């Protein structure tokens, strides 16, 4: 790095021991990336190329060159990734850079908004609505607008209402524009959806709450409307480093833009792994990056450390068919291995048999069960494989299900804690109140109309200033519990959880889930154990609201059964790797999905690229002639992603002579 960095700050030269360590630990591309002195830097990093490693070494190098940890802002997409980066930085630097800001876009947004909440009409103890909270609030609003049951079902169907409102906010379009483009079949509800969106914003303000979208949108609004605050953060963060830049949306890109000029912008990512358009990710953010920023250096990290040369070559051949991309060509210096296999079978039953037989052979060759994964475009493709695994007694786990903290009994218990943290959180109040004997939605609505008029609804309830017309015994029991935890030790969250359970919720749990009581009780015990790592109730609640995968559900196989095979959607598999990978259902209309148009074909191919590069040594791709799911109809044939591959880059196993 130049002694005079691009921002004009005098820096010290790192010692030779540090430079020697970089040269020893990094390849040339990673070293160039870690030590670059440009005001804008794009690390174009293929799968398995060590991009996160390079980003961590860059952060460490900046600190070695004289920047203080608090002058760095490191943005990721999962809290787990941010935590791991901090741990690895500590290992490199031999001290904990505690003042370094590292977290997801949403967690950093929440941190900034808590500091300036009054400017956004909130107080610092605001709640964060998750998707379930938002959906429940919108459903209540529809009811208040007297929308009939059938129309309400259509509007709420598969999260349609929330998706339309979120899409409009994240794209900068109006609700009308979004619906005309993507949901013309529901335009009759345009006025209703506009009304819901307006009332929803009002409800969030009244509840002293933000939703996920707000954490980005209000962060952006805060900076754009308050130049002095914007300048404060621009001057603080000399370097902004972003992981997985291909997954950013329009709002996130605009936030990054606001730091340009006074901050060095460094991003890593891979346009060939941009697979989250359904979450509003914009691949154009990474494609346009080299032209968007002056004096931008592009460093290609093309050496793949994960996969065999044969798997890397198949991935290169496939992705070369995409139209708009930043060119790169992966290579692997790993030992040569088995050719990828394409298996043509008669139907999905024979596909499952092939998978099972191959798993048996892999295990005989020393591949453990937890190093094997079956990936698929959509979960409806898995039943035959799951039945076959169950028949053979093979334990497996699935990714992509309901997460632990989204289960009803966990959300019930968390609602008690949310009430004492943010007494204006109507949704949390409604949840805990209607759990109590004799208290229904109508009674609560009347009670809340009075309670919310008070400066602190919780203290007013505990002082008996407002009581319900019905369910007085249940209300008294609730207030007793809330009083105990309100005056309890908020720095020891497990104690609060146990108090809620013993004083009030345990009886409700037994009544509501008599057949599942033991499992759900143990689940709450797990929650209390998880809470031990947090110093305050505030940090605990924020972590649960923002973390994407605190506890993932697992399916099949008894608890603690040892090794387990993985079944996963491809989207959920990103960031993971296995020794051996099966990609099933490689049929036209299934992968690529028949639900995507020609404009989305490139993203489907990127999805195949991601799936293929999860494998280290063995890759199996299966396709079948007949699909009984369509009542015995002949399928549309092998996926075009298979047909595009040169025959020399795979070995064909044909179990159906007519296919």
C-alpha positions as CSV (number, residue, x, y, z in Angstrom):
1,X,0.0,0.0,0.0
2,X,1.3,3.5,-0.8
3,X,2.6,5.4,2.1
4,X,0.2,8.3,1.1
5,X,-3.0,6.5,0.7
6,X,-5.7,7.7,-1.8
7,X,-7.5,9.6,1.0
8,X,-4.4,11.7,1.8
9,X,-3.7,10.1,5.2
10,X,0.0,9.6,6.2
11,X,0.4,5.9,6.9
12,X,3.2,3.8,8.4
13,X,4.9,1.1,6.5
14,X,4.0,-2.4,7.9
15,X,7.0,-4.4,9.2
16,X,8.7,-6.9,7.0
17,X,7.5,-9.8,9.2
18,X,3.9,-8.9,8.3
19,X,4.6,-8.6,4.6
20,X,6.4,-12.0,4.7
21,X,3.3,-13.5,6.4
22,X,1.0,-12.1,3.7
23,X,3.2,-13.5,1.0
24,X,3.3,-16.9,2.7
25,X,-0.4,-17.1,3.4
26,X,-1.9,-15.6,0.2
27,X,-1.5,-16.3,-3.4
28,X,-0.5,-13.4,-5.7
29,X,-4.1,-12.3,-6.5
30,X,-5.1,-12.3,-2.8
31,X,-1.9,-10.5,-1.9
32,X,-2.6,-7.8,-4.5
33,X,-6.1,-7.4,-3.2
34,X,-5.0,-7.2,0.5
35,X,-2.4,-4.6,-0.2
36,X,-4.0,-2.4,-2.9
37,X,-4.0,1.3,-2.3
38,X,-6.7,2.3,-4.7
39,X,-9.8,4.4,-3.6
40,X,-12.1,1.7,-5.1
41,X,-11.3,-2.0,-5.2
42,X,-13.2,-4.9,-6.6
43,X,-12.1,-8.4,-5.7
44,X,-13.8,-10.6,-8.3
45,X,-13.6,-13.9,-6.6
46,X,-14.8,-17.3,-7.8
47,X,-16.2,-20.0,-5.6
48,X,-13.7,-21.6,-3.3
49,X,-11.1,-18.9,-4.1
50,X,-10.6,-17.6,-0.5
51,X,-12.3,-14.3,-1.0
52,X,-13.3,-14.0,2.7
53,X,-9.7,-14.8,3.7
54,X,-8.4,-12.1,1.4
55,X,-10.9,-9.6,2.8
56,X,-9.9,-10.3,6.4
57,X,-6.2,-10.0,5.5
58,X,-7.0,-6.7,3.8
59,X,-8.7,-5.4,7.0
60,X,-5.7,-6.6,9.1
61,X,-3.3,-4.9,6.6
62,X,-5.1,-1.6,6.9
63,X,-4.8,-1.7,10.7
64,X,-1.1,-2.7,10.3
65,X,-0.7,0.4,8.1
66,X,-1.9,2.7,10.8
67,X,-5.7,2.9,10.5
68,X,-7.6,2.5,13.8
69,X,-10.1,-0.4,13.9
70,X,-12.9,2.1,14.5
71,X,-12.1,3.7,11.1
72,X,-13.1,0.5,9.3
73,X,-16.7,-0.5,8.5
74,X,-17.1,-4.2,7.5
75,X,-20.4,-5.2,6.0
76,X,-21.5,-8.8,5.5
77,X,-24.8,-10.7,4.9
78,X,-24.9,-12.9,8.0
79,X,-24.1,-12.2,11.7
80,X,-22.2,-15.5,11.7
81,X,-19.9,-14.3,9.0
82,X,-19.2,-11.0,10.8
83,X,-18.4,-12.9,14.0
84,X,-16.1,-15.2,12.2
85,X,-14.3,-12.3,10.6
86,X,-13.7,-10.7,13.9
87,X,-12.3,-13.9,15.4
88,X,-10.0,-14.4,12.5
89,X,-8.9,-10.8,12.7
90,X,-8.1,-11.2,16.3
91,X,-6.0,-14.3,15.5
92,X,-4.0,-12.4,12.9
93,X,-3.5,-9.2,14.8
94,X,-3.0,-10.8,18.2
95,X,-5.5,-8.4,19.8
96,X,-9.3,-8.0,19.6
97,X,-10.3,-5.1,17.4
98,X,-13.3,-4.5,19.5
99,X,-14.0,-1.0,18.1
100,X,-14.2,-2.3,14.5
101,X,-17.8,-2.0,13.2
102,X,-18.6,-5.4,11.6
103,X,-22.0,-6.8,10.9
104,X,-24.8,-7.3,8.4
105,X,-26.2,-4.3,6.6
106,X,-29.3,-4.6,8.7
107,X,-27.5,-4.8,12.0
108,X,-25.3,-1.8,11.2
109,X,-28.4,0.0,10.1
110,X,-30.1,-0.8,13.4
111,X,-27.0,0.4,15.3
112,X,-27.0,3.7,13.5
113,X,-30.8,4.2,13.8
114,X,-30.7,3.6,17.6
115,X,-28.2,6.4,17.8
116,X,-30.5,8.8,15.9
117,X,-33.9,7.3,16.5
118,X,-35.5,10.6,17.4
119,X,-34.9,11.9,13.9
120,X,-36.9,9.0,12.6
121,X,-39.8,9.3,15.0
122,X,-38.7,6.5,17.3
123,X,-36.9,6.0,20.6
124,X,-33.7,4.0,20.9
125,X,-35.5,0.9,22.3
126,X,-37.5,0.4,19.1
127,X,-38.6,-3.1,18.2
128,X,-37.7,-4.8,14.9
129,X,-40.6,-6.6,13.1
130,X,-39.6,-9.8,11.5
131,X,-41.6,-11.2,8.5
132,X,-44.2,-12.9,10.8
133,X,-44.7,-9.7,12.8
134,X,-45.2,-7.7,9.6
135,X,-47.6,-10.2,8.1
136,X,-49.7,-10.2,11.3
137,X,-49.8,-6.4,11.4
138,X,-51.0,-6.3,7.7
139,X,-53.6,-8.9,8.3
140,X,-55.0,-6.9,11.2
141,X,-55.1,-3.8,9.0
142,X,-57.0,-5.7,6.3
143,X,-59.5,-6.7,8.9
144,X,-59.9,-3.1,10.1
145,X,-60.6,-2.0,6.5
146,X,-63.5,-4.5,6.4
147,X,-62.0,-6.5,3.6
148,X,-64.1,-9.7,3.2
149,X,-62.6,-13.1,4.0
150,X,-62.2,-14.2,0.4
151,X,-60.5,-11.0,-0.8
152,X,-58.3,-11.1,2.3
153,X,-57.1,-14.6,1.5
154,X,-56.3,-13.6,-2.0
155,X,-54.3,-10.5,-0.9
156,X,-52.4,-12.4,1.8
157,X,-51.9,-15.6,-0.2
158,X,-48.2,-16.7,0.0
159,X,-47.1,-13.4,1.4
160,X,-48.3,-11.5,-1.6
161,X,-49.3,-8.3,0.3
162,X,-46.0,-8.0,2.1
163,X,-44.0,-8.9,-1.0
164,X,-45.7,-6.2,-3.1
165,X,-45.1,-3.5,-0.5
166,X,-41.5,-4.6,0.1
167,X,-40.7,-4.8,-3.6
168,X,-42.0,-1.2,-4.1
169,X,-40.0,0.1,-1.3
170,X,-36.7,-1.6,-2.2
171,X,-37.0,-0.8,-6.0
172,X,-38.0,2.8,-5.7
173,X,-41.2,2.1,-7.7
174,X,-44.7,2.8,-6.7
175,X,-47.0,0.0,-5.7
176,X,-49.0,0.6,-8.9
177,X,-45.9,0.2,-11.0
178,X,-44.8,-3.0,-9.2
179,X,-48.3,-4.5,-9.6
180,X,-48.6,-3.6,-13.3
181,X,-45.3,-5.2,-14.0
182,X,-45.4,-8.3,-11.8
183,X,-48.9,-8.8,-10.4
184,X,-51.4,-7.6,-13.0
185,X,-53.8,-10.3,-11.9
186,X,-54.3,-8.5,-8.6
187,X,-54.7,-5.0,-9.8
188,X,-58.3,-4.9,-8.5
189,X,-56.8,-4.6,-5.0
190,X,-54.5,-1.7,-5.8
191,X,-56.4,0.8,-3.7
192,X,-56.6,-1.6,-0.8
193,X,-52.9,-2.4,-0.9
194,X,-52.0,1.3,-1.0
195,X,-54.2,1.9,2.0
196,X,-52.6,-1.0,3.9
197,X,-49.1,0.4,3.1
198,X,-50.0,3.8,4.5
199,X,-51.6,2.4,7.7
200,X,-48.8,0.0,8.2
201,X,-46.3,2.9,8.2
202,X,-48.4,4.6,10.8
203,X,-48.7,1.4,12.9
204,X,-44.9,1.0,13.0
205,X,-44.5,4.5,14.3
206,X,-47.1,4.0,16.9
207,X,-45.5,0.7,18.0
208,X,-42.0,2.3,18.1
209,X,-40.9,-0.3,15.6
210,X,-39.0,-0.7,12.3
211,X,-39.2,-3.7,9.9
212,X,-36.3,-5.2,8.0
213,X,-36.8,-2.9,5.0
214,X,-36.7,0.1,7.3
215,X,-33.3,-0.7,8.7
216,X,-31.9,0.0,5.2
217,X,-34.4,2.5,3.9
218,X,-34.4,4.7,7.0
219,X,-30.6,4.5,7.3
220,X,-30.5,5.9,3.7
221,X,-33.1,8.5,4.5
222,X,-31.3,9.5,7.7
223,X,-28.1,10.2,5.7
224,X,-29.8,11.9,2.8
225,X,-31.9,14.2,5.0
226,X,-29.2,15.0,7.6
227,X,-26.0,16.0,5.9
228,X,-24.2,16.6,9.2
229,X,-24.9,13.0,10.3
230,X,-23.9,11.7,6.9
231,X,-20.6,13.6,7.1
232,X,-20.0,12.4,10.6
233,X,-19.9,8.8,9.4
234,X,-18.1,9.5,6.2
235,X,-15.3,11.1,8.3
236,X,-15.3,8.3,10.8
237,X,-15.1,5.3,8.3
238,X,-12.0,5.7,6.2
239,X,-12.5,2.2,4.7
240,X,-15.7,0.5,3.9
241,X,-15.3,-3.2,3.1
242,X,-18.3,-5.2,1.7
243,X,-18.5,-9.0,1.4
244,X,-20.8,-10.8,-1.1
245,X,-21.3,-7.6,-3.1
246,X,-23.2,-9.4,-5.8
247,X,-26.1,-9.9,-3.3
248,X,-26.6,-6.1,-2.6
249,X,-29.8,-4.4,-3.7
250,X,-30.5,-0.9,-4.9
251,X,-30.8,0.6,-1.4
252,X,-27.6,-1.0,-0.2
253,X,-25.7,0.2,-3.2
254,X,-26.9,3.7,-2.6
255,X,-25.7,3.5,1.0
256,X,-22.3,2.5,-0.2
257,X,-22.2,5.3,-2.7
258,X,-22.7,7.8,0.1
259,X,-19.3,6.8,1.5
260,X,-17.5,7.2,-1.8
261,X,-15.1,10.1,-2.1
262,X,-14.2,10.4,1.5
263,X,-13.9,6.7,2.1
264,X,-12.1,3.9,0.3
265,X,-14.7,1.4,-1.1
266,X,-13.5,-2.2,-1.2
267,X,-15.9,-5.0,-2.2
268,X,-15.6,-8.7,-2.9
269,X,-18.0,-10.8,-4.8
270,X,-18.8,-12.9,-7.8
271,X,-21.4,-12.0,-10.4
272,X,-21.6,-15.7,-11.4
273,X,-23.0,-16.4,-7.9
274,X,-25.7,-13.7,-7.9
275,X,-28.8,-15.9,-7.2
276,X,-31.0,-13.7,-5.0
277,X,-33.0,-11.6,-7.4
278,X,-36.1,-12.7,-5.5
279,X,-34.7,-10.8,-2.5
280,X,-34.2,-7.8,-4.8
281,X,-30.4,-8.3,-5.3
282,X,-29.2,-6.4,-8.3
283,X,-26.4,-8.0,-10.3
284,X,-25.9,-4.7,-12.0
285,X,-24.3,-3.4,-8.8
286,X,-21.2,-5.6,-9.3
287,X,-21.2,-5.6,-13.1
288,X,-21.1,-1.7,-13.1
289,X,-18.7,-1.3,-10.2
290,X,-15.4,-1.0,-12.2
291,X,-16.9,1.9,-14.3
292,X,-18.9,3.5,-11.5
293,X,-15.9,4.4,-9.3
294,X,-12.9,6.4,-10.5
295,X,-9.5,4.8,-10.2
296,X,-11.0,1.4,-9.5
297,X,-8.7,-1.6,-9.4
298,X,-10.2,-5.0,-10.3
299,X,-8.4,-8.0,-8.9
300,X,-9.5,-11.4,-10.2
301,X,-9.2,-14.3,-7.7
302,X,-9.6,-17.3,-10.0
303,X,-7.8,-20.1,-8.2
304,X,-10.3,-22.6,-6.8
305,X,-9.0,-24.4,-3.7
306,X,-12.2,-26.4,-3.1
307,X,-12.9,-28.6,-6.1
308,X,-11.2,-31.0,-8.4
309,X,-10.1,-29.7,-11.9
310,X,-12.8,-31.7,-13.5
311,X,-15.6,-30.1,-11.5
312,X,-14.1,-26.6,-12.0
313,X,-14.0,-27.2,-15.8
314,X,-17.7,-28.2,-15.9
315,X,-18.6,-25.1,-14.0
316,X,-16.6,-22.9,-16.4
317,X,-18.2,-24.5,-19.4
318,X,-21.7,-23.9,-18.0
319,X,-21.3,-20.3,-16.9
320,X,-19.6,-19.3,-20.2
321,X,-23.1,-19.3,-21.7
322,X,-24.3,-16.3,-19.7
323,X,-24.5,-13.1,-21.6
324,X,-23.6,-10.2,-19.2
325,X,-20.8,-11.0,-16.9
326,X,-17.3,-9.9,-15.7
327,X,-15.1,-12.5,-17.5
328,X,-13.0,-14.8,-15.4
329,X,-11.9,-18.4,-15.7
330,X,-11.5,-20.6,-12.6
331,X,-8.6,-23.0,-12.3
332,X,-7.7,-25.7,-9.8
333,X,-4.3,-27.0,-8.9
334,X,-5.9,-29.8,-6.8
335,X,-5.1,-33.4,-7.8
336,X,-7.2,-34.7,-10.7
337,X,-10.2,-36.6,-9.7
338,X,-13.3,-38.4,-10.9
339,X,-15.2,-37.0,-13.9
340,X,-18.6,-35.5,-13.0
341,X,-21.4,-38.0,-13.7
342,X,-24.6,-37.3,-15.7
343,X,-27.2,-40.1,-15.0
344,X,-30.2,-40.5,-17.3
345,X,-32.9,-42.6,-15.7
346,X,-36.5,-43.5,-16.4
347,X,-38.3,-41.6,-13.6
348,X,-37.9,-40.0,-10.2
349,X,-38.1,-43.4,-8.5
350,X,-35.1,-44.7,-10.4
351,X,-33.4,-41.4,-9.7
352,X,-33.8,-42.1,-6.0
353,X,-32.4,-45.6,-6.4
354,X,-29.4,-44.3,-8.3
355,X,-28.8,-41.7,-5.5
356,X,-29.0,-44.4,-2.8
357,X,-26.7,-46.8,-4.7
358,X,-24.2,-44.0,-5.2
359,X,-24.3,-43.0,-1.5
360,X,-23.6,-46.6,-0.6
361,X,-20.6,-46.7,-2.9
362,X,-19.3,-43.4,-1.6
363,X,-19.5,-44.6,2.0
364,X,-17.7,-47.8,1.0
365,X,-15.0,-45.6,-0.4
366,X,-14.6,-43.7,2.9
367,X,-16.8,-40.7,2.3
368,X,-18.7,-40.0,5.6
369,X,-22.4,-39.4,5.4
370,X,-22.1,-35.8,6.6
371,X,-19.9,-35.0,3.6
372,X,-22.7,-35.9,1.1
373,X,-25.4,-33.5,0.0
374,X,-28.4,-33.8,-2.3
375,X,-29.3,-30.4,-3.8
376,X,-32.4,-29.4,-5.8
377,X,-34.0,-26.4,-7.4
378,X,-37.3,-26.8,-5.6
379,X,-38.3,-28.8,-2.5
380,X,-41.2,-30.6,-4.3
381,X,-38.5,-32.7,-6.1
382,X,-37.4,-34.5,-2.9
383,X,-40.1,-37.0,-1.8
384,X,-38.8,-40.0,-3.6
385,X,-35.3,-39.5,-2.3
386,X,-36.6,-38.9,1.2
387,X,-38.8,-42.1,1.1
388,X,-35.8,-44.1,-0.1
389,X,-33.5,-42.7,2.6
390,X,-36.1,-43.5,5.3
391,X,-36.6,-47.0,4.0
392,X,-32.9,-47.6,4.3
393,X,-32.7,-46.0,7.7
394,X,-30.3,-43.3,6.5
395,X,-30.4,-40.2,8.7
396,X,-30.6,-36.9,7.0
397,X,-31.2,-33.2,7.7
398,X,-32.9,-30.6,5.6
399,X,-32.2,-26.9,5.1
400,X,-34.7,-24.3,4.2
401,X,-37.5,-25.1,6.8
402,X,-39.1,-23.0,9.5
403,X,-36.4,-21.7,11.8
404,X,-36.4,-22.5,15.5
405,X,-37.1,-18.9,16.6
406,X,-40.0,-18.6,14.2
407,X,-42.0,-21.4,15.9
408,X,-45.1,-20.3,17.7
409,X,-44.1,-21.2,21.3
410,X,-40.8,-19.4,20.9
411,X,-42.4,-16.3,19.5
412,X,-44.9,-16.4,22.3
413,X,-42.2,-16.3,24.9
414,X,-40.2,-13.6,23.2
415,X,-43.3,-11.4,23.1
416,X,-43.3,-11.1,26.9
417,X,-39.7,-9.8,26.6
418,X,-40.5,-7.5,23.8
419,X,-43.3,-5.9,25.9
420,X,-41.0,-4.9,28.7
421,X,-38.3,-3.8,26.3
422,X,-40.6,-1.7,24.1
423,X,-43.9,-1.0,25.9
424,X,-45.4,0.5,22.7
425,X,-45.1,-2.8,20.7
426,X,-48.7,-3.5,19.9
427,X,-48.0,-6.8,18.2
428,X,-46.1,-8.2,21.2
429,X,-48.9,-7.0,23.6
430,X,-51.6,-8.6,21.4
431,X,-49.7,-11.9,21.4
432,X,-49.2,-12.2,25.1
433,X,-52.6,-10.8,26.1
434,X,-54.6,-13.1,23.9
435,X,-52.8,-16.1,25.3
436,X,-54.4,-15.4,28.7
437,X,-57.7,-17.0,29.8
438,X,-60.7,-15.0,28.9
439,X,-58.9,-12.4,26.8
440,X,-59.8,-12.4,23.1
441,X,-58.9,-10.1,20.2
442,X,-62.0,-7.9,20.6
443,X,-61.3,-7.4,24.4
444,X,-57.7,-6.6,23.7
445,X,-58.5,-4.1,20.9
446,X,-60.7,-2.1,23.4
447,X,-58.0,-2.3,26.1
448,X,-55.2,-1.3,23.8
449,X,-57.1,1.8,22.5
450,X,-56.9,3.0,26.1
451,X,-53.4,1.7,27.0
452,X,-51.6,3.3,24.0
453,X,-52.7,6.7,25.1
454,X,-50.4,6.5,28.0
455,X,-46.7,7.6,27.9
456,X,-45.7,4.1,29.1
457,X,-48.5,1.5,28.4
458,X,-46.6,-1.1,30.5
459,X,-46.3,1.0,33.7
460,X,-50.0,2.1,33.3
461,X,-51.0,-1.6,33.1
462,X,-49.0,-2.6,36.1
463,X,-50.4,0.3,38.1
464,X,-53.9,-0.8,37.3
465,X,-54.8,2.3,35.4
466,X,-56.4,0.3,32.6
467,X,-58.1,-3.1,32.9
468,X,-60.1,-5.2,30.4
469,X,-63.9,-5.6,30.7
470,X,-63.5,-9.4,30.5
471,X,-60.7,-11.8,31.4
472,X,-59.7,-10.0,34.5
473,X,-58.1,-13.1,36.1
474,X,-56.0,-13.8,33.0
475,X,-55.0,-10.1,32.8
476,X,-54.0,-10.1,36.5
477,X,-51.8,-13.2,35.9
478,X,-50.1,-11.5,32.9
479,X,-49.5,-8.3,34.7
480,X,-48.0,-10.2,37.7
481,X,-45.5,-11.9,35.3
482,X,-44.7,-8.7,33.4
483,X,-44.1,-6.9,36.7
484,X,-41.6,-9.6,37.8
485,X,-39.6,-9.5,34.6
486,X,-39.9,-5.7,34.2
487,X,-38.2,-5.2,37.6
488,X,-35.9,-8.2,37.0
489,X,-32.2,-8.2,35.9
490,X,-32.2,-7.3,32.2
491,X,-28.6,-8.2,32.0
492,X,-29.3,-11.8,32.6
493,X,-31.8,-12.8,29.9
494,X,-32.0,-16.6,30.8
495,X,-33.5,-15.5,34.2
496,X,-36.2,-13.5,32.5
497,X,-37.0,-16.4,30.2
498,X,-37.3,-18.9,33.1
499,X,-39.4,-16.4,35.1
500,X,-41.9,-16.1,32.2
501,X,-42.0,-19.8,31.8
502,X,-42.6,-20.7,35.5
503,X,-44.9,-17.8,36.4
504,X,-47.2,-17.8,33.3
505,X,-46.3,-19.5,30.1
506,X,-45.7,-23.1,31.2
507,X,-49.4,-23.6,32.0
508,X,-50.3,-22.1,28.6
509,X,-47.8,-24.4,26.9
510,X,-49.4,-27.4,28.5
511,X,-52.9,-26.3,27.5
512,X,-52.1,-25.4,23.9
513,X,-49.6,-28.2,23.0
514,X,-50.6,-31.2,25.2
515,X,-49.0,-33.7,22.6
516,X,-45.9,-31.6,22.0
517,X,-45.3,-30.2,25.5
518,X,-42.0,-31.9,26.2
519,X,-40.4,-31.0,22.9
520,X,-41.5,-27.4,23.1
521,X,-40.5,-27.1,26.7
522,X,-37.0,-28.3,25.8
523,X,-37.0,-25.8,22.9
524,X,-37.5,-22.9,25.4
525,X,-34.7,-24.4,27.5
526,X,-32.5,-24.2,24.4
527,X,-33.5,-20.6,23.9
528,X,-32.5,-19.8,27.5
529,X,-29.1,-21.5,26.9
530,X,-28.6,-19.5,23.7
531,X,-29.5,-16.3,25.6
532,X,-26.5,-16.7,28.0
533,X,-24.1,-15.3,25.4
534,X,-25.8,-11.9,25.4
535,X,-25.1,-9.2,28.0
536,X,-28.4,-7.4,27.8
537,X,-32.0,-8.0,26.8
538,X,-31.6,-5.4,24.0
539,X,-28.7,-7.2,22.3
540,X,-30.5,-10.5,22.6
541,X,-33.8,-9.3,21.0
542,X,-31.9,-7.6,18.2
543,X,-29.8,-10.7,17.5
544,X,-32.9,-12.9,17.1
545,X,-34.6,-10.3,14.9
546,X,-31.7,-10.0,12.6
547,X,-30.0,-13.4,12.6
548,X,-31.1,-15.5,9.7
549,X,-30.2,-18.9,11.1
550,X,-30.0,-19.2,14.8
551,X,-31.3,-22.7,14.8
552,X,-32.4,-24.4,11.6
553,X,-34.9,-27.3,11.8
554,X,-33.7,-30.8,11.0
555,X,-35.8,-33.5,9.6
556,X,-35.7,-37.3,10.0
557,X,-33.4,-39.3,12.1
558,X,-33.4,-39.3,15.9
559,X,-31.6,-36.6,17.8
560,X,-27.9,-37.0,18.3
561,X,-27.8,-39.7,15.6
562,X,-24.3,-38.9,14.5
563,X,-23.6,-38.4,10.8
564,X,-26.4,-37.1,8.6
565,X,-26.8,-36.7,4.9
566,X,-27.8,-33.2,3.8
567,X,-30.9,-32.4,1.7
568,X,-31.0,-28.7,0.7
569,X,-32.3,-26.3,-1.8
570,X,-29.5,-24.7,-3.8
571,X,-30.3,-21.3,-2.4
572,X,-29.8,-22.6,1.1
573,X,-26.6,-24.4,0.1
574,X,-24.7,-21.3,-0.9
575,X,-21.7,-20.8,1.2
576,X,-21.5,-24.5,2.1
577,X,-19.4,-27.3,0.6
578,X,-19.3,-31.1,0.7
579,X,-17.0,-33.9,-0.6
580,X,-19.8,-35.3,-2.8
581,X,-22.9,-33.5,-4.2
582,X,-25.9,-34.8,-6.1
583,X,-28.1,-32.3,-8.1
584,X,-31.4,-34.0,-8.8
585,X,-34.2,-33.0,-11.1
586,X,-32.0,-31.7,-13.9
587,X,-35.0,-31.5,-16.3
588,X,-36.2,-28.7,-18.5
589,X,-39.1,-26.9,-16.7
590,X,-37.7,-28.0,-13.3
591,X,-34.2,-26.6,-13.6
592,X,-34.4,-24.1,-15.1
593,X,-37.7,-23.6,-13.5
594,X,-40.7,-23.2,-15.8
595,X,-41.8,-20.3,-13.7
596,X,-38.9,-18.1,-14.9
597,X,-38.9,-16.1,-18.1
598,X,-36.1,-15.7,-20.6
599,X,-34.8,-12.7,-18.8
600,X,-34.2,-14.9,-15.7
601,X,-32.3,-17.7,-17.5
602,X,-28.9,-16.3,-16.7
603,X,-29.8,-16.4,-13.0
604,X,-30.9,-20.0,-13.2
605,X,-27.6,-20.9,-14.8
606,X,-25.8,-19.0,-12.0
607,X,-27.8,-21.2,-9.6
608,X,-26.5,-24.3,-11.4
609,X,-23.0,-22.9,-11.2
610,X,-23.4,-22.4,-7.4
611,X,-24.7,-25.9,-7.0
612,X,-21.9,-27.5,-9.0
613,X,-19.2,-25.7,-7.2
614,X,-20.3,-26.9,-3.7
615,X,-18.6,-30.3,-4.5
616,X,-15.0,-31.0,-3.8
617,X,-14.4,-34.4,-5.3
618,X,-17.6,-36.0,-6.7
619,X,-20.5,-34.4,-8.6
620,X,-23.6,-36.3,-9.8
621,X,-26.3,-34.7,-12.1
622,X,-29.5,-36.7,-12.6
623,X,-32.3,-36.3,-15.2
624,X,-35.2,-38.5,-16.0
625,X,-37.5,-39.2,-19.0
626,X,-40.9,-39.6,-17.3
627,X,-42.3,-37.4,-14.6
628,X,-45.2,-39.1,-12.7
629,X,-46.0,-35.8,-11.0
630,X,-47.5,-34.8,-14.3
631,X,-49.6,-37.9,-14.4
632,X,-47.1,-40.0,-16.4
633,X,-46.5,-37.3,-19.0
634,X,-43.1,-37.4,-20.8
635,X,-40.9,-34.7,-19.4
636,X,-39.5,-31.8,-21.4
637,X,-36.2,-33.7,-21.5
638,X,-32.8,-33.0,-19.9
639,X,-32.1,-29.5,-18.7
640,X,-30.5,-27.2,-21.2
641,X,-27.8,-26.7,-18.6
642,X,-26.9,-30.4,-19.3
643,X,-27.3,-30.1,-23.0
644,X,-25.0,-27.1,-23.1
645,X,-22.1,-29.1,-21.5
646,X,-19.4,-30.5,-23.8
647,X,-19.6,-34.3,-23.6
648,X,-15.9,-34.5,-22.7
649,X,-16.5,-32.8,-19.4
650,X,-18.7,-35.5,-17.8
651,X,-19.2,-39.3,-17.8
652,X,-22.7,-40.5,-19.0
653,X,-24.5,-43.2,-17.1
654,X,-27.6,-44.1,-19.2
655,X,-30.1,-46.3,-17.4
656,X,-32.9,-45.8,-20.0
657,X,-32.2,-46.8,-23.6
658,X,-35.1,-44.6,-24.9
659,X,-33.8,-41.4,-23.2
